[in-house]
Amino acid sequence: MRLDGLFPKVPKAQDFSKDGILKAAAELVVCDDQSLTLPGKALFRNCLVAMWPTTIKSDLPSQHNISNYIHNSFVVFLHELKANIQVILLTDISYFFSLHLH
């Protein structure tokens, strides 16, 4: 029995970066409906250190940094959404007038 295709291929692990771990931790909190207290828990931080043994405390994201990252990402998302809605409305209005003015 072959197991090809039974398990999805996992992309090659990326190199460790402070920004990468901040983004990953924020995504875990938001997408998996985790508490913002999770990044402050010793078990979570120990898991991160186990994955990157050369990690020092300052490399790990704090609850404050994760909260700010989530907030700032949401603000950017809302600005992009607003811009997209304005484009759609302007396009729809232009289309409407082009149909009714001719």
QUIFENCOR-V457467 format. One record per backbone hydrogen bond with DSSP energy under -1.0 kcal/mol. NH is the residue of the N-H (numbers start at 1). CO is the residue of the C=O. E is the energy in kcal/mol with one decimal. If there is no record, write none. Layout:
nh=NH co=CO e=E
nh=NH co=CO e=E
This chain:
nh=6 co=3 e=-2.0
nh=21 co=17 e=-2.4
nh=22 co=18 e=-2.0
nh=23 co=19 e=-2.5
nh=24 co=20 e=-2.4
nh=25 co=21 e=-2.5
nh=26 co=22 e=-2.4
nh=27 co=23 e=-2.5
nh=28 co=24 e=-2.1
nh=29 co=25 e=-2.2
nh=30 co=26 e=-2.6
nh=31 co=27 e=-2.8
nh=32 co=28 e=-1.6
nh=34 co=29 e=-1.8
nh=38 co=35 e=-1.7
nh=40 co=37 e=-1.2
nh=41 co=38 e=-1.8
nh=45 co=41 e=-2.2
nh=46 co=42 e=-2.8
nh=47 co=43 e=-1.8
nh=48 co=44 e=-1.9
nh=49 co=45 e=-2.2
nh=50 co=46 e=-2.4
nh=51 co=47 e=-1.7
nh=52 co=48 e=-1.6
nh=55 co=52 e=-2.5
nh=59 co=56 e=-2.1
nh=60 co=57 e=-1.2
nh=66 co=62 e=-2.4
nh=67 co=63 e=-2.7
nh=68 co=64 e=-2.6
nh=69 co=65 e=-2.4
nh=70 co=66 e=-2.6
nh=71 co=67 e=-2.5
nh=72 co=68 e=-3.0
nh=73 co=69 e=-2.5
nh=74 co=70 e=-2.1
nh=75 co=71 e=-2.3
nh=76 co=72 e=-2.3
nh=77 co=73 e=-2.4
nh=78 co=74 e=-2.6
nh=79 co=75 e=-2.2
nh=80 co=76 e=-2.4
nh=81 co=77 e=-2.5
nh=82 co=78 e=-2.6
nh=83 co=79 e=-2.2
nh=84 co=80 e=-2.4
nh=85 co=81 e=-2.5
nh=86 co=82 e=-2.3
nh=87 co=83 e=-2.0
nh=88 co=84 e=-2.3
nh=89 co=85 e=-2.8
nh=90 co=86 e=-2.6
nh=91 co=87 e=-2.5
nh=92 co=88 e=-2.8
nh=93 co=89 e=-2.8
nh=94 co=90 e=-2.5
nh=95 co=91 e=-2.5
nh=96 co=92 e=-2.6
nh=97 co=93 e=-2.5
nh=98 co=94 e=-2.1
nh=99 co=95 e=-1.6
nh=100 co=96 e=-1.8
nh=101 co=97 e=-1.8
